[in-house]
Every structure is written in structure tokens, then in C-alpha cells.
Amino acid sequence: MQNIHDKKTDQEILDLFYQDKNNEWLGILLSRYTLLLFGLCMKYLKNQEDAKDAVQQIFIKVISELSKYQVTYFKSWLYMVGKNYCLMQLRQKKHLSIELNETIYISEENELDINALIKKETQLNTLENAILLLNNEQKLCITLFYLKKNSYLEITEKTGLTMLQVKSFIQNGKRNLKLLIEKQEENDR
């Protein structure tokens, strides 16, 4: 089944999964990104066995969670799921190290690195969640411009919007993102 579908885009395979809920489609998608996911897990967990285990756990999570969401960019969504999983593992390790500080020692430098990483990831998660709350046009233009690094001209060609509309959606999207993030930060205090 996989060889026949190698030329299909992620979105085409995702659409097929949403139509018939056949996990074989997910198998095709996940096999495309196994190495990427393993690299991500190695980056955060710094241990080959932990990274392998994490990839397996992320696959299980994706299989159980994907049908609950209407995912548009699978690779980005998978990356976010993987990153969040790794951060949770780091948080658990940090918590465990505090409880077992007689037997496990984390240097202040490593602890600062973990705290900085967790803070940055929290900010990125807040941004990702805020993007999801934008209206469709703003979300599309912001994603294409900032995340996919498309130019205004490329966005107009892909979306059929005018240059003025694209600039307006990006400007209004940025303003709305700022407001949404500030609101979220207030709620977190």
C-alpha cells in the first residue's frame, strides 16, 4: 500500500484518513517523519534509548489523538506533539531530580538550560495556540508568511487574495496575536 501512495502529499493522505479512519494512512505519514521525530527526541532527551521510547509513545499519542482534531499541516502538528512530549519528559525528570537530589545531581547550568528551554517552549505553545484562534484568512496568511517563509507575492498566488488583502491579514493577525498572547499571559498569572 505504501509504495503506491509515496507521491501523495501529506494532506492527501490525511484527507484519506479523515474519510475512512484507517490507521494505515497514519502509518504512511508517520513513516515519512520517523527520523525527524527521532532527531527531535534526541535533541531534547539526549539519550538514544529514551528517544526511541519517546518516538513510540508519540506514535501512540498521534494515533489516538489525530481523529479528534482537524489538522492542516501534519508535519508541523507532529513536530509540536513530539516537542510537547519531550518537554513533559524533561519536566518529569526535573521533578524527579528534585525529589531524589541526594542521588541525582543536576548542575545549576543544566537546570538553567532546562528552565530556559521550558520557558521558550511555553511561549511557543502560547503562540501556536493563539494562531489557532485567528480567523481563517489571518491564520493562513500568518502561517504562510512567518512559518512557511512565503513572500507576499507567493501568498497571493497560493491563496488568490490580493496583495492588499494579504498585507492587511498579516498586519491584523499580528495585532490579534499580540492581544491573544497578552490575554493568555494575564490568565496564567
C-alpha positions in Angstrom: 0.0 0.0 0.0 2.8 2.4 0.9 4.6 2.3 -2.5 1.5 3.3 -4.4 1.0 6.3 -2.2 4.5 7.7 -2.0 3.6 10.5 -4.4 0.6 11.6 -2.4 1.0 14.8 -0.3 0.7 14.7 3.4 -2.6 16.5 3.1 -4.0 14.0 0.6 -3.1 11.1 2.9 -4.5 13.0 5.9 -7.8 13.5 4.0 -8.0 9.8 3.2 -7.5 9.1 6.9 -10.3 11.5 7.9 -12.6 9.9 5.3 -12.2 6.2 6.4 -10.3 6.4 9.8 -7.9 3.7 8.5 -4.7 3.8 10.6 -2.7 2.5 7.6 -2.8 6.1 6.3 -1.3 7.2 9.6 1.4 4.6 9.2 2.4 6.1 5.9 2.5 9.6 7.3 4.4 8.6 10.4 6.9 6.5 8.4 7.8 9.7 6.5 8.7 11.5 9.7 10.2 8.8 11.9 13.7 10.1 11.5 12.7 13.7 12.0 10.9 12.7 15.2 13.8 10.7 16.4 16.1 13.6 15.8 13.8 15.9 17.7 13.7 13.5 20.6 17.5 13.1 20.6 17.8 16.9 20.7 15.7 17.2 23.8 16.3 13.9 25.7 20.0 13.4 24.7 19.7 9.6 25.1 19.2 7.2 22.2 17.0 4.7 24.2 14.9 7.4 25.7 14.5 8.9 22.2 13.4 5.6 20.7 10.9 5.1 23.5 9.6 8.6 23.0 9.1 8.1 19.3 7.0 5.0 20.1 4.9 6.9 22.7 4.4 9.8 20.3 3.2 7.5 17.6 0.7 6.0 20.0 -0.4 9.5 21.0 -0.8 10.6 17.4 -2.9 7.5 16.5 -5.2 8.1 19.4 -5.4 11.9 19.1 -5.4 12.8 15.4 -9.1 11.9 14.8 -10.0 14.5 17.4 -8.5 17.4 15.5 -8.8 18.7 12.0 -5.0 19.0 11.3 -4.0 21.1 8.3 -0.2 20.9 8.4 0.6 17.4 9.6 4.4 17.8 9.8 4.1 20.9 12.0 1.4 19.3 14.2 3.5 16.2 14.6 6.5 18.3 15.5 4.5 20.1 18.1 3.2 16.9 19.6 6.7 15.5 19.7 8.2 18.6 21.2 5.5 18.8 23.9 6.0 15.1 24.8 9.8 15.6 25.2 9.2 18.7 27.3 6.9 16.7 29.6 9.6 14.1 29.9 12.1 16.8 30.9 9.7 18.2 33.4 9.2 14.8 34.9 12.9 14.2 35.1 13.4 17.6 36.6 10.7 16.9 39.2 12.2 13.5 39.9 15.7 15.0 40.3 14.4 17.5 42.9 12.8 14.6 44.8 15.9 12.5 44.7 18.5 15.2 45.0 20.7 13.0 47.3 21.3 10.5 44.5 20.9 12.6 41.3 22.7 15.9 40.9 21.8 18.4 38.2 24.3 21.2 37.8 22.9 24.8 38.0 24.0 25.3 34.4 21.9 22.4 33.2 19.0 23.4 35.3 19.1 26.9 33.9 19.2 25.4 30.4 16.1 23.3 31.1 14.3 26.2 32.7 15.1 28.4 29.7 14.0 25.7 27.3 10.8 25.1 29.2 10.1 28.9 29.2 10.8 29.2 25.5 8.6 26.2 24.7 5.8 27.6 26.8 6.0 30.8 24.8 5.9 28.9 21.6 3.0 26.9 22.7 1.1 30.0 23.6 1.9 31.5 20.2 0.8 28.3 18.4 -2.5 28.2 20.4 -3.1 31.9 19.7 -2.6 31.3 15.9 -5.3 28.7 16.1 -7.7 31.3 17.4 -7.2 33.7 14.5 -9.8 33.9 11.7 -9.1 31.6 8.8 -7.6 34.3 6.5 -5.3 35.7 9.2 -4.3 32.2 10.3 -3.5 31.2 6.7 -1.5 34.4 5.9 0.4 34.4 9.2 1.3 30.7 8.7 2.4 31.1 5.1 4.4 34.3 5.8 6.1 33.6 9.2 6.2 29.8 9.4 6.4 28.8 5.8 8.6 31.9 4.9 6.5 32.7 1.8 6.7 36.2 0.3 3.6 38.4 -0.2 3.6 37.5 -3.9 3.8 33.8 -3.2 0.9 34.1 -0.7 -1.2 36.0 -3.3 -0.5 33.2 -5.8 -1.3 30.4 -3.4 -4.5 31.9 -1.9 -6.0 34.1 -4.7 -6.0 37.0 -2.3 -4.9 40.5 -3.4 -1.6 41.9 -2.2 -3.5 44.5 -0.1 -5.6 41.7 1.5 -2.5 39.7 2.3 -0.8 42.6 3.9 -3.9 43.5 5.8 -4.5 40.0 7.1 -0.9 39.7 8.2 -1.0 43.1 10.0 -4.3 42.4 11.7 -3.2 38.9 12.5 -0.1 40.2 14.2 -2.1 42.7 16.2 -4.6 40.0 17.2 -1.8 37.6 18.1 -0.3 40.2 20.4 -3.7 40.7 22.1 -4.3 37.0 22.5 -0.9 36.3 23.9 -1.2 39.2 26.4 -4.6 37.9 27.5 -3.2 34.4 27.9 -0.3 35.7 30.0 -2.7 37.6 32.2 -4.7 34.4 32.7 -1.6 32.5 33.6 -0.6 34.9 36.4 
